[in-house]
Amino acid sequence: MLSVHTSPLGDLGRGENGGMNLVVRRQCAELAARGVPSDVFTRRDDPGAPAEELIAPGSRLIRIPAGPARPLPKHEVLAWLPHFTAGVVAHAASEGREYRLVHSHYWLSGWVARGAVQRWRVPWVHSFHTLARVKAAAGLPAEPQRAEAEVVLARAADRLVAMSLAEQADLVGLYQVSPERICVVPPGVDLERHSPRPVGAVRRRMHLDGRRVVLYVGRLEPLKGAEMLIDAAALLAEDPTFSDVVTLVAGDDSGDGSRQAEPFPGERARLMALAARRGIAHRVRFLGAVPHAELAALYALADVCVVPSLTESFGLVALEAQASGTPVVATAVGGLRDIVADGLTGHLIGGRHPAAFARRIGELLADRDRRARMGEAARTRAALYSWERSADRLLSLYDCVESPEPAAPLESCACL
């Protein structure tokens, strides 16, 4: 496994750490439980971190020195990819290690994988997680170099893994990839960790007694659309019946969040200034990066979880919130259209309209019974996604690309 720019053991919601980290970590653990070991290579970004660390019994994280041992913006990691590739190849040679397959995550890792598999002569599976052309279509800054690299990687890999039907459609429509070369492998959710639970003590500790709570979870960067939530919260605040509502923002600046927020030092500062201008600074609490183990309580105490992303390949936050029995109001983009059943487990909003978000959030906050019904339906829908099922599909894909015999087509992929 290659995860160059971010470690699967990194703290979620901080820097570049997000859903991809969790996907790699949980899939490796599930594969190891099935007797499939893995080495996961990432760039060393902390001089105090160990050179090797277990993700799970049978899955090893290996930190490769390539560039300064500190977090780097993704565009700076690009210059160190040749050093990283050489480090991975040298590490394998030093142990006499022979790999059966390479699975790369994100386009930077795909660049490394392309070089490694040419040396090792093994199959190669790639997951993009996000796509430059999709982001550009959503109005985010164009990344022509990345987009061109993604075209090359999409053609070169033996199989591509999409996390949702929407991502598969983007690969077909924007990158001209044959559907037979794309395998849809949705992530999962831990239904024991993310579940309805008593939250009285947490509410008291956070001084939320008697308050209705709207929750945002994710990295702070333009892609994630938290500005939409601030605008919607300001519109809700105009109605005195929502004077008790508090918006919690769990997450911190990513590299893009720091770089794209000028003249502010980061996206968090920009959003805080926006809340102040809209007169709701006292109603919005910025919690910073929250450890994943502590997010479960926030999901459970929230009345509504809002996912206002401009694009979203899958949408793990929406899935975890629904598993916790919390209805979701989300943008109708990408994988969110698969996860959120509009009108049943929450609401999907087309376009970038704060008033539409405010209206749907307000409807849920105003109707406790409706929230309860949607929460039960959300929990049922989340149960369709499990890490066990995700690993089973991934293992079927690996078996397919390793086999010299073509597999019979099933579903939308020739592997599954």
Number of C-alpha atoms within 10 A of each C-alpha: 23 26 24 30 27 25 27 25 15 16 18 25 23 21 24 26 24 22 21 22 19 21 22 21 20 22 21 26 24 21 22 19 16 14 10 13 17 23 19 26 27 23 28 25 20 14 11 8 11 11 13 14 14 14 21 18 13 17 22 20 24 22 23 22 19 21 18 14 15 11 18 18 16 16 12 12 18 17 12 14 20 14 14 25 22 15 18 23 16 12 15 13 11 9 8 9 10 10 14 13 19 23 22 28 25 20 26 23 25 29 20 21 25 19 14 18 17 11 10 14 11 16 20 25 24 27 23 24 18 19 22 22 22 21 17 15 12 15 13 16 14 15 13 12 9 17 18 14 15 23 16 15 20 25 15 15 21 15 25 28 24 26 25 24 21 20 24 25 17 19 24 15 12 14 18 13 18 14 17 15 19 28 26 23 21 23 26 23 24 18 18 10 16 24 19 22 14 10 15 12 11 14 18 11 10 9 10 17 13 10 16 18 21 24 24 25 28 27 31 32 26 21 19 19 19 25 21 23 24 24 21 21 27 23 18 20 20 10 10 8 12 16 13 14 21 21 25 20 24 22 25 27 24 25 22 20 24 22 16 17 18 11 9 14 14 21 26 24 18 19 23 18 14 17 21 14 11 15 12 20 18 10 18 21 16 17 12 19 22 19 15 12 10 10 18 20 20 24 31 23 23 24 24 29 28 25 27 26 25 24 25 27 24 26 24 25 22 28 29 26 31 35 31 29 32 32 36 35 26 26 26 23 22 24 23 28 21 16 24 26 18 16 11 17 27 28 23 23 18 12 11 15 13 19 16 15 27 21 14 20 25 20 13 21 20 14 10 12 11 15 22 17 15 24 26 19 20 28 24 15 19 25 15 11 19 16 20 20 17 22 24 18 18 21 18 12 24 20 15 19 20 13 11 8 8 10 14 10 11 10 10 15 19 19 24 20
